[in-house]
Structure formats: C-alpha cells, structure tokens
Amino acid sequence: MESESLLTFKTDYGGRELVFQYNETTLEQHFRLRLREGRRDPSRPLVVIGSLPPVWIERLERMAAAREVVVIEMEEPDLTKDKGRARSPITFLSLRTPRDLGSISTHLWKISRAGLPEFVTAPSFFPMVARSETEIAKIFHKDILRFLGRTLDGKYLGCGFKGTFLLEHAPDYFRLLSLSPIERFYFDESAEKRGLAAVKKARLSIVVLTYQNRRLVQRTVESLFETLTWPRREIIVVDNASTDDTKAVLRRYEASRPDFRYLRLERNRGPAGGREAGRQAARGDFLVFLDNDTVMMTPGWDRTILSILGAFPKIGLLCSFATVFTSDDRPGTFLQNIYVPRYAVPAAIGSGFFMAARASVLDKIGGFHPELFPLYGSEDVSLSYALRAEGYATVASPVLLPLQIENEINPRGYDYDRSQTAQRQREIFRCLWGDRYRLLDPTTSNRTSRGWWDWRRQCYTETSPPDNPYRHSEEFLQRISSLS
C-alpha cells in the first residue's frame, strides 16, 4: 500500500532554512479536534478559514443551529454540488484577492460584538498556502510560514489573517517564546471580575493626537461618543497646531460635551510631544492613547481594557497591535500583531495608534520624553523598553478590540521627511536600548541572548542590568544631538 504523500513547507527563518511536513490525515484530524473543542462554547461565533467539501458544510450547518458560523473561502466553490447554499444558515465570504480583506474584516468586527470569534483553519488551507495558488495565498505564504517556522517542528498550527496571528495552541506559543509563567496574564471570567472591582472608582482619559485632516479626527471622536460606556471618563484631543478647520470643529464638541476637552498646542511638537502634552493634561487614573485615524468599533471596549489593567497591575502597556522580536542573530525579525484569546501576550513593543496604561506607571518613567524623540517614530517603541526596565510588561490584548485604521501617515502630524527622521529616531532608540533582538523574557526584562545593553558603554554585557537610561537624559541629549 502506497504511503500517504507529505505536504512540505519550507521557509527561511533567522538565516537558516526550516523544513517541516504535514500529511492530509494530520490536517483532517486537527480540524475534527478543533470543531469538537469548539462545541464546548456555542456562544462564540465560529470562523473557518479555507474551502470545505459538501460533507463538512453539512456538519457545520448542523452546528449553525446553535451558533453563528462563517466560512471564509479561498477557492471557487463547486456550486453544482452545493445548490442549497443560498438557504444555508452559514455565512460564506470570499477571500481571493487582497481587496476582499476589507469587507471580511468589517464582518468579523460585527460578529465579534456577540462574542469572541473562534478561528479554525480548514484542511485545505495549508496546502493552498504552500502551493501559493492564488494571489491571496501568496500573501499568506509569507506570513504563515514565518509563524510556522517559529514552531520548528510544525506541530502547532496557527492562522494569520490580515496580519493578525490567531494561535490555536496558546500555551505552546508561550513556551516557544520562553514566556513564563503564562498564568500571570490569563484573563478568564474571574480575572475580569477582579479587574472591574479594582477599577470601579477609576477615571479614564482618552487622549487623541491630531494634526490637520479634520475628517479623520472627526470620525475618531464620533466613534468614541458611540462606543464609550465607562461613566467616569474624559476625551482629550491634542491638536498639534493644525492650520485647517480642525480647531472650529473640535471647539463645537467642547461646547456641547462636558466630557470633551480640546488642547491646542502653539506649534507642532510631533507625536511624542503631542502625546506628552495630553498625558500631562489628563486627569484619569488610566490613559488610552489613539491616533487621529483610529476608529473604535465596539461599544464597551473601555470597560474591557480597564478590567484587564485592573486585573494585572504588572501590565505597563496594553496594546491592540503588539510585536515580538524572534531572532538571536538578525535584529528586527518579528512576529507582528499577536493575538491569543484570553492570554495577554507579553510582547517587545506596542504601536502608538492604540495603547492603554496606568497614569502612575507612565509617571515613573517620565512619559514619552519628547526631548529624546522630537520628530517621527520610535517613542512608542522605546516606551515599552522603558516600562520593562521598571518591571512592567507590554502586552497584546487578550480580548479582541475591533478598530479601524486609516493609516494616513502624514496627516497624523509628520510634516517633514519621514524616512530621514525615522532613521534618526532608530539610531536614538539603539543608543538607549540596543538592537532589536529576541527578548529572553518580555514579561520581566530587556535581556537578550547577547546579554544586557549597557547604554553608557554602548555594547552588550553579561553583568547586572544598567539603570534605566531615561534617568540620565541630559547625558544622552549631548550624544543624540550629534546623530546625523
């Protein structure tokens, strides 16, 4: 009897080629297991990524009687074998080109309001990605194999969707990244209750940074009016000296909303300076920082982030978009936009378009330090390292936070050459924290496999960790001023 053929996956990871294999039986067994486990919580929508034969469609239709089921197809379905699709309780979505991602993302955000979706990869998914048969599969090929390469033996299946890694074996992910103990940031129902009890009298400040482009910031502010539910709150919009009609629109909000404050700066201070001005003006115990093109989609997200921060005092920064650096040899190699249901994943850095923190924790490190980062970039990256130096972790949210990003860079406030200033800011970051290698334990320290970065000597050392360089910014200002 001829043995079953193996599906081979190859990827270059960390300077070496990794090869691992699956067979069709393994993929089928995994799919069966994931569906069986999914029956334990029928309140969560089920999202299957990959095309399915009619026999599996029939089984999912039976499941759809008790829960919402979505199938995201990457191949043309054989409609001659499935004539009843129009009457099916399953929602079928098509993912064949990058243009389809927008409509699919919108649909997933909508169903997430009823419960956190559970994502399962169909048996057809990985063979298609490995063969790169379609335009969208080629995109998946690059990102999925980067993740699978991290697992080395290919045992742990994961799925990347629009840059988000939805990991199906969360404990093993932590083990692979040497993150322990994982229980420290496990967000279950008891943790949520504990967190809400800890913050029941807390005040929340949402700080939105804007420059020009009134349309963008207006969308952001309107989304906050529609989705915020925490009673003790304030919205602060920091205007980096816009010259369009931004001021007039925001003044009208301020006149009609008691929870709204407009802070106009006399000049454009850049992202770090604008966020720092908002931080100092905020009265909240907890702060959320948004860019002017971040649109919140789900009512009650503020209650969610407060419960997470309240449950885990050692979380320094909670992010929607987090990054883990994965290489000991090639700085900057990363997994981006990490998300694991119920686990607040310790990460290397978070992005400034959405991040939340305790005001007291930001006070300890002196905020965003615009004197070190006067122009575009790296101030949010450096923030995570500074917090870890004080014993606080940066984490990805354990609960999906549906939001929309316009990603319009220049209107955010960068009216200078972005590429040149970004290079300079990266050099400043390296002077502070070293190259972006894999952190041995992002929950507790900035140590890499090369040791501790000594900011005074500008090299790695095996001795005890140096002081947080933010405490010695005067010395750094002289060094940084000489950077080209």
C-alpha positions in Angstrom: 0.0 0.0 0.0 1.4 3.3 -1.0 2.1 5.7 1.9 0.3 9.0 2.0 2.2 11.9 0.4 3.5 14.6 2.7 2.9 18.3 2.3 6.2 20.1 2.6 6.6 23.6 3.9 9.9 25.5 3.6 10.8 28.9 4.9 14.0 30.9 5.6 13.9 31.8 9.2 16.7 33.5 11.1 19.2 32.9 8.4 18.5 29.2 8.1 16.1 27.1 6.0 13.4 25.3 8.0 11.6 22.3 6.5 8.7 20.6 8.1 5.9 18.4 6.8 2.2 17.5 7.2 0.0 14.9 5.7 -3.6 15.2 4.8 -4.7 12.9 7.6 -3.0 15.1 10.2 -4.8 18.2 8.9 -8.1 16.4 8.8 -7.6 15.1 12.4 -6.7 18.6 13.6 -9.8 20.1 12.0 -12.0 17.4 13.6 -10.4 18.1 17.0 -10.8 21.9 16.8 -14.5 21.5 15.8 -15.1 19.1 18.7 -13.5 21.5 21.2 -15.5 24.4 19.7 -18.8 22.8 20.8 -17.9 23.5 24.4 -18.7 27.2 24.0 -21.5 27.6 21.4 -21.9 31.3 22.4 -18.8 32.2 20.4 -19.1 32.6 16.6 -17.1 30.0 14.6 -15.0 31.2 11.7 -13.5 28.6 9.4 -10.7 29.8 7.0 -10.4 27.7 3.9 -12.7 26.0 1.4 -14.6 22.8 2.5 -16.3 19.9 0.7 -20.1 19.5 1.0 -19.8 16.8 3.7 -18.2 19.3 6.0 -20.6 22.0 5.0 -23.5 19.8 6.1 -21.8 19.2 9.5 -21.3 22.9 10.0 -24.9 23.6 9.1 -25.9 21.4 12.0 -23.7 23.4 14.3 -25.1 26.7 12.9 -28.4 25.9 14.5 -26.9 26.8 17.9 -24.2 29.4 16.9 -23.1 31.7 14.2 -20.8 30.0 11.6 -18.8 31.8 9.0 -16.7 30.1 6.2 -14.1 32.2 4.5 -13.3 30.5 1.2 -10.1 30.9 -0.7 -11.1 28.8 -3.7 -14.1 28.9 -6.1 -16.8 26.6 -4.6 -18.3 23.8 -6.6 -21.8 25.1 -6.7 -23.1 22.2 -8.7 -22.6 20.0 -5.6 -24.0 22.6 -3.2 -27.1 24.0 -4.7 -28.7 24.8 -1.3 -26.0 27.3 -0.3 -28.3 30.3 -0.7 -30.6 28.8 2.0 -27.7 27.7 4.2 -27.5 29.1 7.8 -23.8 29.5 7.2 -22.4 32.8 6.1 -20.0 32.3 3.2 -17.4 35.0 2.5 -14.9 35.1 -0.4 -11.2 35.7 0.2 -9.4 35.5 -3.2 -7.8 38.9 -3.6 -6.3 41.5 -1.1 -9.3 43.7 -1.8 -11.6 41.2 -0.1 -9.9 41.7 3.2 -11.7 44.9 4.0 -15.2 43.6 3.7 -14.3 40.4 5.6 -12.7 42.4 8.4 -15.8 44.5 8.7 -18.0 41.4 9.0 -15.7 39.8 11.6 -15.8 43.1 13.7 -19.6 42.9 13.6 -19.9 39.3 14.8 -17.3 39.9 17.5 -19.8 42.0 19.3 -21.8 38.9 20.1 -18.7 37.0 21.4 -15.1 36.5 20.7 -14.9 34.5 17.4 -13.2 31.1 17.4 -11.0 30.7 14.3 -10.3 27.3 12.8 -8.2 26.5 9.7 -9.8 24.1 7.2 -7.7 21.1 5.9 -7.4 22.8 2.5 -5.9 26.0 3.9 -2.2 25.0 4.4 -1.8 23.1 1.1 -3.1 26.1 -0.8 -0.8 28.4 1.0 2.2 26.1 0.5 1.5 26.0 -3.3 0.7 29.8 -3.4 -2.0 29.1 -6.0 -3.8 32.4 -5.6 -2.9 36.0 -5.1 -4.1 35.9 -1.5 -2.3 32.6 -0.8 1.0 34.2 -1.8 0.4 36.8 0.9 -0.4 34.1 3.4 2.6 32.1 2.4 5.0 34.8 3.6 3.3 35.5 6.9 2.1 32.0 7.8 5.4 30.3 7.1 7.2 32.9 9.3 5.0 31.8 12.2 5.2 28.1 11.4 9.0 28.4 11.2 8.9 29.7 14.8 7.3 26.4 15.8 10.2 24.4 14.2 8.5 21.0 14.1 5.3 22.3 12.6 3.2 20.6 15.3 1.3 23.7 16.3 -1.0 25.1 13.7 -1.7 28.8 13.5 -3.5 31.1 11.2 -2.6 34.6 10.1 -5.5 36.8 9.0 -4.8 40.4 7.8 -1.6 40.4 9.8 -3.2 39.0 13.0 -1.8 35.8 14.3 -4.6 33.8 15.8 -2.8 31.0 17.6 -4.7 27.8 18.3 -2.3 26.5 20.9 -1.6 29.4 23.2 0.3 27.6 26.0 2.8 26.2 23.5 3.2 29.6 21.9 4.3 30.9 25.3 6.7 28.0 25.8 8.3 28.6 22.4 8.9 32.2 23.2 10.2 31.4 26.7 7.5 33.4 28.3 6.6 32.2 31.8 4.6 31.9 33.9 1.7 32.1 31.5 -0.8 32.1 34.3 0.3 35.6 35.2 -1.7 37.1 32.4 -4.5 34.6 31.9 -7.7 36.6 31.5 -10.7 34.5 32.4 -14.1 35.4 33.9 -12.7 35.5 37.5 -9.9 37.8 36.3 -12.4 40.1 34.7 -14.4 40.4 37.9 -11.3 41.0 39.9 -10.2 43.7 37.5 -13.5 45.5 37.4 -13.6 45.5 41.2 -10.2 47.1 41.3 -11.1 49.9 39.0 -14.7 50.6 40.0 -13.9 54.2 41.1 -11.2 54.9 38.5 -11.3 57.7 36.0 -10.4 57.1 32.3 -8.8 59.6 30.0 -8.7 59.0 26.2 -6.0 61.1 24.5 -6.3 61.6 20.8 -3.4 63.2 18.9 -4.2 65.0 15.7 -2.7 67.3 13.1 -4.6 68.6 10.0 -7.2 66.5 8.3 -10.4 67.4 10.2 -12.3 64.5 8.6 -10.1 61.8 10.2 -10.2 63.2 13.8 -14.0 63.8 13.5 -14.5 60.1 12.6 -12.4 59.1 15.6 -14.2 61.4 18.0 -17.6 60.3 16.8 -16.6 56.7 17.2 -15.7 57.4 20.9 -19.0 59.1 21.5 -20.8 55.9 20.2 -18.7 53.3 21.9 -17.6 54.6 25.3 -19.6 53.3 28.3 -17.4 54.0 31.3 -19.1 56.7 33.3 -16.0 58.5 34.8 -14.3 59.5 31.6 -12.9 62.4 29.6 -11.8 62.7 25.9 -8.9 65.0 25.2 -7.9 65.9 21.7 -4.4 67.3 21.4 -4.1 69.4 18.3 -0.5 69.8 17.0 -1.2 73.3 15.7 -3.4 72.3 12.7 -4.0 75.1 10.1 -7.2 73.7 8.6 -10.7 73.8 10.2 -9.9 71.2 12.8 -10.0 73.9 15.6 -13.5 75.1 14.7 -15.0 71.5 14.7 -13.3 70.5 18.0 -14.4 73.7 19.7 -18.0 72.8 18.9 -17.6 69.4 20.5 -16.0 71.1 23.6 -19.0 73.5 23.9 -21.6 70.7 23.7 -19.9 67.8 25.5 -18.9 68.0 29.2 -16.6 65.0 28.8 -14.7 66.6 25.9 -11.6 68.8 26.2 -9.7 70.4 23.3 -6.0 71.1 23.8 -4.4 73.2 21.1 -0.6 73.4 21.0 1.2 76.5 19.9 3.4 74.5 17.5 3.6 71.0 16.0 5.6 69.1 18.7 5.5 65.8 16.8 4.0 62.5 18.2 6.0 62.3 21.4 5.5 66.0 22.3 1.8 65.9 21.5 1.2 62.7 23.5 3.2 64.0 26.4 1.1 67.2 26.4 -2.0 65.1 26.6 -0.6 62.9 29.3 0.2 65.9 31.5 -3.2 67.4 30.9 -5.1 64.1 31.6 -6.9 63.7 35.0 -7.5 60.0 34.6 -6.1 57.1 36.6 -5.9 55.2 33.3 -4.9 56.6 30.0 -5.7 55.5 26.4 -3.7 57.0 23.5 -5.2 57.0 20.0 -4.1 58.4 16.7 -6.5 60.6 14.7 -7.2 57.8 12.2 -8.1 55.1 14.8 -11.9 54.4 14.8 -13.3 52.3 17.6 -15.9 49.8 16.5 -17.4 48.0 19.6 -19.3 49.6 22.4 -17.8 48.8 25.8 -14.2 48.4 24.8 -13.2 50.9 27.5 -14.7 48.7 30.2 -12.8 45.8 28.7 -9.4 47.4 28.8 -10.0 48.7 32.4 -10.8 45.3 33.6 -7.6 43.9 32.0 -5.4 46.6 33.5 -7.2 46.3 36.9 -6.7 42.5 37.0 -2.9 42.7 36.3 -1.0 45.5 38.0 2.2 44.4 36.3 0.9 45.3 32.9 2.6 48.5 31.9 1.2 48.9 28.4 -1.9 47.2 26.8 -1.9 47.3 23.0 -4.1 46.3 20.1 -1.1 46.0 17.9 1.9 44.2 19.5 5.2 42.9 18.1 7.6 40.1 19.3 11.2 40.1 18.0 12.2 36.5 17.3 15.8 36.3 16.2 19.0 36.0 18.1 21.1 36.8 15.0 19.1 39.2 12.8 17.9 42.3 14.6 14.3 43.3 13.7 13.0 39.9 12.8 9.5 39.8 14.2 6.0 38.4 14.6 3.5 41.3 14.4 0.0 41.9 15.7 0.0 39.0 18.2 -3.4 37.9 19.5 -4.2 34.9 21.7 -7.7 34.5 23.2 -7.7 35.0 27.0 -3.9 35.4 27.2 -2.4 38.9 27.5 0.7 38.0 25.5 3.9 39.7 26.7 5.4 41.4 23.7 8.5 43.5 22.9 6.7 46.6 21.7 3.3 48.1 21.0 2.1 50.7 18.5 1.0 54.2 19.3 -2.2 54.1 17.4 -3.9 52.3 20.3 -2.2 51.8 23.7 -3.5 52.0 27.3 -1.6 52.4 30.6 -1.9 53.4 34.2 -1.1 57.1 34.7 1.1 56.3 37.7 3.2 53.8 35.7 3.8 56.4 33.0 4.8 58.9 35.7 7.5 56.6 36.9 9.3 56.7 33.5 8.6 60.4 32.8 6.2 59.8 30.0 7.1 59.9 26.3 10.3 62.0 26.5 9.9 64.4 23.6 13.4 65.7 24.3 14.7 62.4 23.1 12.2 61.8 20.3 11.3 65.3 18.9 10.3 64.0 15.4 8.6 61.0 13.9 8.8 57.5 15.3 10.2 55.2 18.0 8.8 57.0 21.0 6.1 54.3 21.4 8.7 51.5 20.8 11.1 53.0 23.4 8.2 53.3 25.9 7.8 49.5 26.1 11.5 49.1 26.9 11.5 51.8 29.5 8.5 50.2 31.2 10.2 46.8 31.3 13.2 48.4 32.9 10.9 49.3 35.7 9.4 45.8 35.9 6.2 46.4 33.8 5.2 44.3 30.8 3.9 45.4 27.4 1.1 43.0 26.3 -1.3 42.3 23.5 -4.9 42.5 24.5 -6.4 39.1 25.5 -9.7 40.3 24.1 -10.2 41.2 20.5 -10.6 45.0 20.3 -12.2 45.8 16.9 -10.9 49.0 15.5 -10.2 50.5 12.1 -7.1 52.3 11.0 -7.0 54.7 8.0 -3.2 54.6 8.1 -2.7 58.0 6.7 0.8 58.8 7.9 1.3 62.5 7.0 -2.0 63.8 8.4 -1.0 62.4 11.9 1.4 65.2 12.3 4.6 64.5 10.5 5.2 67.4 8.1 8.8 66.5 7.4 10.7 63.8 5.6 9.5 60.6 7.3 12.3 58.3 6.0 15.1 60.6 7.2 13.6 61.3 10.6 12.7 57.6 11.1 16.3 56.6 10.6 17.5 59.2 13.1 14.9 58.0 15.6 16.0 54.4 15.2 19.6 55.5 16.0 18.3 57.2 19.1 16.5 54.0 20.1 19.6 51.9 19.6 21.6 54.3 21.8 19.0 53.8 24.5 18.2 50.1 24.2 20.4 48.3 21.7 19.4 46.3 18.6 16.0 44.6 18.5 16.9 41.0 19.2 14.7 38.4 20.8 14.0 39.2 24.4 14.5 36.2 26.6 11.5 37.0 28.8 9.5 40.1 27.8 7.4 39.8 30.9 10.3 40.9 33.2 13.4 42.3 31.4 15.1 43.7 28.3 17.8 41.0 28.4 18.5 39.3 25.1 20.7 36.2 24.2 23.5 38.7 23.9 23.1 40.0 27.4 22.1 43.4 28.8 22.5 46.5 26.7 24.8 49.0 28.6 23.7 52.4 27.4 26.9 54.1 28.8 29.4 51.8 27.0 27.1 51.3 24.0 27.6 47.5 24.0 26.1 44.3 25.4 27.4 43.0 28.8 26.7 40.0 31.0 26.8 42.0 34.2 23.7 43.2 36.0 21.3 45.4 34.1 22.2 49.1 33.8 20.0 51.8 35.1 17.1 53.0 33.0 18.8 55.5 30.6 15.7 57.7 30.8 17.0 58.8 34.2 20.1 60.2 32.5 18.6 62.0 29.6 20.9 65.1 29.9 23.9 62.9 29.2 22.0 61.4 26.3 21.0 64.7 24.8 24.6 65.5 24.0 25.1 62.1 22.4 21.9 62.3 20.4 22.4 65.8 19.2 25.5 64.6 17.3 23.5 62.0 15.3 23.0 62.7 11.7 
